[in-house]
Amino acid sequence: MSFKGKKLIRETTNYTSDLSGNITQLNITTEQYIPREEPDFIKLYLDHVLVHKDVSIKMSPILFEICKLSTYADNQNGGMMIFLNKFTKEQIRNNLGYKSIKMVEKAIDNLFKNQIILRKGRGAYILNPYFFGKGNWSDIKKIRATIDFNSGEFIPHLEFDVRDSNGKLLDGYIENEDGDIVNISTGEIIKSIS
C-alpha cells in the first residue's frame, strides 16, 4: 500500500476477538515516511569544463578534489568558497598519491589563470559559478551577479535586482552617458554595461 507523495514503511494490525473468534476491536497503526524536497546536489563533467577552457584533462582529479572542498553557495558567507592553503594542498596531494605538492600548486595556478576557480583573497577561491553550482540556484544566481563573465573579476556591491522583470532600472538607479548604472544617492557605479 502506498500514498501519493508518501512511502509506507510499516503497517501494524492489532485485533481483539471474543471466545467465538469474532473480532471485537481492530487497531491499525501506520508509520509513513514523507520525503522532503530533493536535496541539493552537484552534477558536473569536469573533463568537459577543462576541455572547454583548453586545460589539460590530467588536472581533472585535482579539480575534483578542489570541488569536494567547496562550501555551498551562500552569499552571506562567500559562497562556494575553497581555502587552498598548505594543509589543504597536502590533503589533495595525499588523496591523489602524488609525490610532490608542486603538481597541485601548478594545477591551482592553471585553474585560476583559466578562470575555472576565481581568487577572492590569499589562499581563498570560489568555484566559477558559470561552470559550477553547489547549493540552491537562487544563491548561485546571486554569486553570478557579482562576477564579470568575461574577465572573472568581482563586481563590488552589485545588487542583483537593479532592474525589474521588464528590464527597467529600479528607483534609485540611473544609467549615465557611458552606459554605467549609478546609485543616485551615493554616486557609486554599480555595473558597467558592455
RODO-2510 file (C-alpha; in nm, 4 decimals, decimal comma):
residues 194
     n   res          X          Y          Z
     1     m     0,0000     0,0000     0,0000
     2     s     0,1338     0,3466    -0,0817
     3     f     0,0100     0,7005    -0,0590
     4     k     0,0628     0,9815    -0,3070
     5     g     0,3815     1,1637    -0,2110
     6     k     0,4450     0,9261     0,0772
     7     k     0,6135     0,5908     0,1114
     8     l     0,4710     0,3369     0,3535
     9     i     0,7344     0,1985     0,5848
    10     r     0,5396    -0,0197     0,8250
    11     e     0,1804    -0,1102     0,8992
    12     t     0,0875    -0,2894     1,2227
    13     t    -0,2513    -0,4538     1,2782
    14     n    -0,3707    -0,5491     1,6277
    15     y    -0,7050    -0,7020     1,6941
    16     t    -0,9019    -0,8442     1,9842
    17     s    -1,1510    -1,1279     1,9428
    18     d    -1,4137    -1,2838     2,1643
    19     l    -1,4366    -1,6554     2,2523
    20     s    -1,6252    -1,7281     1,9288
    21     g    -1,3451    -1,5763     1,7164
    22     n    -1,5340    -1,2615     1,6241
    23     i    -1,3163    -0,9513     1,6064
    24     t    -1,4286    -0,7049     1,8727
    25     q    -1,1586    -0,4429     1,8276
    26     l    -0,9246    -0,3699     1,5354
    27     n    -0,6315    -0,1285     1,5584
    28     i    -0,4202    -0,0470     1,2534
    29     t    -0,1079     0,1600     1,3108
    30     t     0,0691     0,3029     1,0073
    31     e     0,4115     0,4668     1,0083
    32     q     0,4942     0,6657     0,6992
    33     y     0,7939     0,8404     0,5555
    34     i     0,7170     1,1741     0,3971
    35     p     1,0113     1,2607     0,1721
    36     r     1,1459     1,6149     0,1746
    37     e     1,2260     1,8033    -0,1437
    38     e     1,5181     1,6731    -0,3441
    39     p     1,8404     1,7639    -0,1609
    40     d     2,0995     1,9882    -0,3228
    41     f     2,3424     1,8051    -0,5466
    42     i     2,6320     1,8529    -0,7831
    43     k     2,6485     1,7041    -1,1296
    44     l     2,9300     1,8175    -1,3449
    45     y     3,1535     1,6721    -1,6129
    46     l     3,4929     1,8053    -1,5075
    47     d     3,6680     1,6859    -1,8218
    48     h     3,4267     1,8919    -2,0341
    49     v     3,4946     2,2078    -1,8316
    50     l     3,8690     2,1553    -1,8734
    51     v     3,8435     2,0879    -2,2475
    52     h     3,6150     2,3902    -2,2877
    53     k     3,8777     2,6107    -2,1213
    54     d     4,1657     2,4397    -2,3104
    55     v     4,3177     2,2975    -1,9908
    56     s     4,4784     1,9521    -1,9744
    57     i     4,2326     1,6863    -1,8571
    58     k     4,5144     1,5489    -1,6417
    59     m     4,4015     1,8139    -1,3930
    60     s     4,0586     1,6550    -1,3592
    61     p     4,1427     1,4603    -1,0385
    62     i     4,2812     1,7763    -0,8748
    63     l     3,9773     1,9781    -0,9797
    64     f     3,7552     1,7047    -0,8345
    65     e     3,9371     1,7258    -0,5009
    66     i     3,9030     2,1048    -0,5047
    67     c     3,5293     2,0786    -0,5758
    68     k     3,4887     1,8460    -0,2770
    69     l     3,6406     2,1165    -0,0540
    70     s     3,3935     2,3819    -0,1693
    71     t     3,1267     2,5185     0,0614
    72     y     2,7667     2,5507    -0,0533
    73     a     2,6591     2,8705    -0,2251
    74     d     2,5761     3,1193     0,0475
    75     n     2,6149     3,4846    -0,0359
    76     q     2,6398     3,5990     0,3249
    77     n     2,9444     3,3769     0,3842
    78     g     3,1133     3,3979     0,0457
    79     g     2,9577     3,1085    -0,1397
    80     m     3,1276     2,8068    -0,2989
    81     m     3,4477     2,9006    -0,1157
    82     i     3,7624     2,6894    -0,1236
    83     f     4,0554     2,7607     0,1030
    84     l     4,3728     2,6311    -0,0590
    85     n     4,6446     2,6660     0,1999
    86     k     4,9413     2,4349     0,2586
    87     f     4,7301     2,1950     0,4660
    88     t     4,4565     2,1505     0,2029
    89     k     4,7130     2,1232    -0,0772
    90     e     4,8836     1,8444     0,1197
    91     q     4,5453     1,6738     0,1632
    92     i     4,4885     1,6837    -0,2125
    93     r     4,8409     1,5511    -0,2746
    94     n     4,7879     1,2657    -0,0275
    95     n     4,4414     1,1786    -0,1633
    96     l     4,5808     1,1509    -0,5155
    97     g     4,9057     0,9796    -0,4183
    98     y     5,1328     1,2433    -0,5705
    99     k     5,4944     1,2541    -0,4539
   100     s     5,5130     1,6332    -0,4529
   101     i     5,2804     1,9223    -0,3753
   102     k     5,4162     2,1033    -0,6845
   103     m     5,1688     1,9258    -0,9157
   104     v     4,8797     2,0506    -0,7025
   105     e     5,0166     2,4066    -0,6903
   106     k     5,0691     2,4148    -1,0683
   107     a     4,7147     2,2903    -1,1221
   108     i     4,5715     2,5569    -0,8909
   109     d     4,7626     2,8277    -1,0806
   110     n     4,6408     2,6900    -1,4135
   111     l     4,2793     2,6615    -1,2937
   112     f     4,2977     3,0213    -1,1715
   113     k     4,4539     3,1548    -1,4931
   114     n     4,1782     2,9874    -1,6927
   115     q     3,9042     3,1229    -1,4617
   116     i     3,7839     2,7807    -1,3525
   117     i     3,8392     2,8957    -0,9961
   118     l     3,8365     3,2650    -0,9030
   119     r     4,0539     3,4269    -0,6362
   120     k     3,8791     3,6092    -0,3509
   121     g     4,1919     3,6644    -0,1434
   122     r     4,5177     3,4986    -0,0445
   123     g     4,4536     3,1232    -0,0491
   124     a     4,0776     3,1840    -0,0851
   125     y     3,8986     3,0954    -0,4076
   126     i     3,5486     3,0271    -0,5291
   127     l     3,4323     2,7871    -0,7956
   128     n     3,3401     2,9856    -1,1058
   129     p     2,9583     2,9961    -1,0798
   130     y     2,9266     2,9951    -1,4584
   131     f     3,0686     2,6408    -1,4583
   132     f     2,9773     2,5062    -1,1147
   133     g     2,6805     2,5099    -0,8862
   134     k     2,6746     2,3739    -0,5350
   135     g     2,3661     2,4613    -0,3345
   136     n     2,0449     2,6457    -0,4086
   137     w     2,0047     2,8040    -0,7511
   138     s     1,8922     3,1364    -0,6000
   139     d     2,2243     3,1643    -0,4141
   140     i     2,4290     3,0601    -0,7175
   141     k     2,2446     3,3169    -0,9299
   142     k     2,3349     3,5914    -0,6804
   143     i     2,7019     3,4890    -0,6890
   144     r     2,6944     3,5010    -1,0695
   145     a     2,5621     3,8554    -1,0478
   146     t     2,8767     3,9656    -0,8637
   147     i     3,1199     3,8402    -1,1299
   148     d     3,2003     3,9813    -1,4717
   149     f     3,1610     3,6795    -1,7006
   150     n     3,4336     3,7886    -1,9443
   151     s     3,7082     3,8898    -1,7026
   152     g     3,6266     3,6773    -1,3974
   153     e     3,6611     3,9939    -1,1875
   154     f     3,4303     4,0544    -0,8951
   155     i     3,1922     4,3471    -0,9349
   156     p     3,1764     4,5167    -0,5950
   157     h     2,8381     4,5916    -0,4424
   158     l     2,6355     4,4694    -0,7397
   159     e     2,2712     4,4441    -0,6492
   160     f     2,1158     4,1542    -0,8347
   161     d     1,7788     4,3256    -0,8657
   162     v     1,8966     4,6552    -1,0197
   163     r     1,6411     4,6002    -1,2994
   164     d     1,2847     4,4792    -1,2752
   165     s     1,1455     4,1859    -1,4727
   166     n     1,0845     4,4170    -1,7728
   167     g     1,4463     4,5330    -1,7750
   168     k     1,3646     4,8799    -1,6395
   169     l     1,6037     5,0252    -1,3812
   170     l     1,4643     5,0363    -1,0308
   171     d     1,4094     5,3642    -0,8470
   172     g     1,7346     5,4998    -0,7119
   173     y     1,9433     5,3978    -1,0142
   174     i     2,0193     5,5725    -1,3420
   175     e     2,2218     5,4896    -1,6489
   176     n     2,4858     5,7516    -1,7318
   177     e     2,6180     5,8522    -2,0776
   178     d     2,8904     5,5830    -2,0560
   179     g     2,6309     5,3105    -2,0033
   180     d     2,7184     5,2645    -1,6350
   181     i     2,4468     5,2043    -1,3767
   182     v     2,4820     5,4588    -1,0984
   183     n     2,3339     5,4633    -0,7490
   184     i     2,1705     5,8098    -0,7312
   185     s     2,2109     5,8511    -0,3551
   186     t     2,5830     5,7602    -0,3395
   187     g     2,7054     5,8259    -0,6939
   188     e     2,8632     5,4788    -0,6883
   189     i     2,8900     5,2977    -1,0198
   190     i     2,7148     4,9679    -0,9698
   191     k     2,7809     4,7972    -1,3016
   192     s     2,9411     4,8846    -1,6318
   193     i     2,7281     4,7665    -1,9224
   194     s     2,9296     4,6245    -2,2102
***
